[in-house]
């Protein structure tokens, strides 16, 4: 179960970073 929680945390972190990059590019343009 620990692996599943780690995987979910990794996916959430990746999605958050990806969203931040998209917002940053949108504001930078």
Secondary structure, DSSP 8 states (H G I E B T S, - for coil): -HHHHHHHHHHHHHHHHHHHHHHHHHHH-
